[in-house]
Amino acid sequence: MVLGKILVLTGSVLVLVGLIVWGGAHVGLTEKLGKLPGDIKIEGKNVTFYFPLATSILISLLMSLVLYFWRKLR
């Protein structure tokens, strides 16, 4: 019984995230997400190093807020 609820909740969250990413692509949000000020990109002759620091912090904050409110509602 509990496993079924977990699977339904996980599937619902995946569908919601998929819709947000799909909708964000139509608006142009996903193009800007990896190119925020604070993202580190170093280009050399034969190698490119890219670390999306600001993007990682933003996603971490958003996920923390979502989990915080989800725990409050339970």
Secondary structure, DSSP 8 states (H G I E B T S, - for coil): -HHHHHHHHHHHHHHHHHHHHHHHHHHTHHHHHTS-TT-EEEE-SS-EEEE-HHHHHHHHHHHHHHHHHHHHH-
